[in-house]
């Protein structure tokens, strides 16, 4: 990176987003039309005539950079496959609190293999996992407590 030159990410990504944002907020119709046609988007008349420029910006960005596609692809790429779960992890998920897997009823213990197979067959048992999450201050976590 030489003096006065922008990083590649700024040149290729951020400058485009900033120019779109500036054009919509300043209501520069010629520039907005140029951006929309160059991206091949179809913005409804209702959104483009709306009094709030954020509605118009949201309509453009939701077609140009849809967050749902990005989130789904990140989930698919980053979350491990349920088929890769270990037997120990299955036992921990099936047991509550201090109970051990061996103390569960035999019918429940038989579900372990079905849990690990993740089968979608009609004869496979349906397993529902209910979880309740509580917000906890980061200072209260065991790794952050002073020793």
C-alpha positions as CSV (number, residue, x, y, z in Angstrom):
1,X,0.0,0.0,0.0
2,X,1.7,3.2,-1.2
3,X,0.9,6.7,0.0
4,X,-2.5,7.9,-1.1
5,X,-3.6,4.5,-2.4
6,X,-6.6,2.8,-0.8
7,X,-6.6,-0.9,0.1
8,X,-8.1,-3.2,-2.4
9,X,-11.1,-4.0,-0.2
10,X,-11.9,-0.3,0.1
11,X,-11.6,0.2,-3.6
12,X,-13.7,-2.7,-4.7
13,X,-16.3,-3.0,-1.9
14,X,-16.6,-0.1,0.5
15,X,-16.3,2.7,-2.1
16,X,-19.3,1.2,-4.0
17,X,-21.4,0.9,-0.9
18,X,-20.5,4.4,0.2
19,X,-21.3,5.9,-3.2
20,X,-24.7,4.1,-3.2
21,X,-25.4,5.3,0.3
22,X,-24.5,8.9,-0.6
23,X,-26.5,8.9,-3.8
24,X,-29.6,7.6,-2.1
25,X,-29.3,9.9,0.9
26,X,-28.8,13.0,-1.3
27,X,-31.5,11.8,-3.7
28,X,-29.3,11.9,-6.8
29,X,-31.7,10.3,-9.2
30,X,-29.2,10.0,-12.2
31,X,-26.6,8.3,-10.1
32,X,-29.1,6.0,-8.5
33,X,-30.5,5.0,-11.9
34,X,-27.0,4.3,-13.2
35,X,-26.2,2.1,-10.2
36,X,-29.5,0.2,-10.4
37,X,-29.2,-0.4,-14.1
38,X,-25.5,-1.4,-13.9
39,X,-26.4,-4.0,-11.2
40,X,-29.4,-5.2,-13.1
41,X,-31.8,-4.6,-10.2
42,X,-35.5,-4.0,-10.4
43,X,-36.6,-1.5,-7.7
44,X,-40.3,-0.9,-7.4
45,X,-41.8,2.6,-7.9
46,X,-43.2,2.5,-4.4
47,X,-39.7,2.1,-2.8
48,X,-38.1,4.7,-5.1
49,X,-40.7,7.3,-4.4
50,X,-40.9,6.7,-0.6
51,X,-40.3,9.8,1.6
52,X,-37.7,7.9,3.7
53,X,-34.5,7.4,1.7
54,X,-33.6,4.4,3.9
55,X,-36.5,2.5,2.4
56,X,-35.0,3.0,-1.1
57,X,-31.6,2.1,0.2
58,X,-32.9,-1.1,1.8
59,X,-34.7,-2.1,-1.4
60,X,-31.5,-1.7,-3.4
61,X,-29.3,-3.5,-0.9
62,X,-31.7,-6.3,-0.3
63,X,-31.5,-7.2,-4.0
64,X,-27.8,-6.4,-4.5
65,X,-26.4,-7.9,-1.3
66,X,-29.1,-10.2,0.1
67,X,-28.3,-11.0,3.7
68,X,-30.3,-14.2,3.8
69,X,-28.0,-15.8,1.1
70,X,-24.9,-14.7,3.0
71,X,-26.1,-16.0,6.3
72,X,-27.3,-19.3,4.9
73,X,-24.0,-19.9,3.0
74,X,-22.0,-19.0,6.2
75,X,-24.1,-21.5,8.2
76,X,-23.5,-24.2,5.6
77,X,-19.8,-23.5,5.5
78,X,-19.0,-22.9,9.2
79,X,-21.4,-25.1,11.2
80,X,-20.1,-28.7,11.4
81,X,-22.3,-31.4,9.8
82,X,-24.6,-33.1,12.3
83,X,-23.2,-36.4,11.0
84,X,-19.8,-35.6,12.4
85,X,-21.1,-35.4,16.0
86,X,-19.3,-37.7,18.5
87,X,-21.0,-40.2,20.7
88,X,-19.8,-38.3,23.8
89,X,-21.4,-35.1,22.6
90,X,-24.7,-37.0,21.9
91,X,-24.7,-38.3,25.4
92,X,-24.1,-34.9,26.8
93,X,-27.0,-33.4,24.8
94,X,-29.4,-36.2,25.8
95,X,-28.5,-35.9,29.6
96,X,-29.7,-33.1,31.7
97,X,-27.6,-31.7,34.6
98,X,-25.7,-34.2,36.6
99,X,-27.5,-37.3,35.2
100,X,-25.4,-39.8,33.3
101,X,-26.4,-41.4,30.1
102,X,-26.5,-44.8,31.7
103,X,-29.2,-43.6,34.1
104,X,-31.6,-42.9,31.2
105,X,-34.4,-45.3,30.4
106,X,-33.4,-48.0,27.8
107,X,-35.9,-46.6,25.3
108,X,-34.1,-43.2,25.5
109,X,-30.6,-44.8,25.2
110,X,-31.7,-46.5,22.0
111,X,-32.3,-43.1,20.4
112,X,-28.6,-42.4,20.5
113,X,-27.9,-44.3,17.3
114,X,-30.9,-42.6,15.6
115,X,-29.6,-39.2,16.8
116,X,-26.2,-39.9,15.3
117,X,-27.6,-41.2,12.0
118,X,-29.7,-38.0,11.4
119,X,-32.0,-40.1,9.1
120,X,-34.9,-38.5,7.3
121,X,-36.7,-41.8,6.6
122,X,-40.3,-42.1,7.5
123,X,-39.6,-44.9,10.0
124,X,-36.8,-42.9,11.8
125,X,-37.8,-41.6,15.2
126,X,-38.4,-37.9,15.5
127,X,-36.1,-36.3,18.0
128,X,-36.8,-32.8,19.3
129,X,-34.1,-30.8,21.1
130,X,-35.4,-27.9,23.2
131,X,-32.9,-25.4,24.5
132,X,-33.3,-22.3,26.5
133,X,-30.5,-19.7,26.4
134,X,-29.9,-17.1,29.1
135,X,-27.9,-14.0,28.5
136,X,-24.9,-14.0,30.8
137,X,-22.4,-11.2,31.4
138,X,-19.0,-12.0,30.0
139,X,-17.4,-11.4,33.4
140,X,-19.5,-14.2,34.9
141,X,-18.1,-16.9,32.6
142,X,-15.7,-19.3,34.2
143,X,-12.8,-18.4,31.9
144,X,-13.1,-14.7,32.8
145,X,-13.4,-15.0,36.5
146,X,-10.4,-13.7,38.5
147,X,-8.4,-16.4,40.2
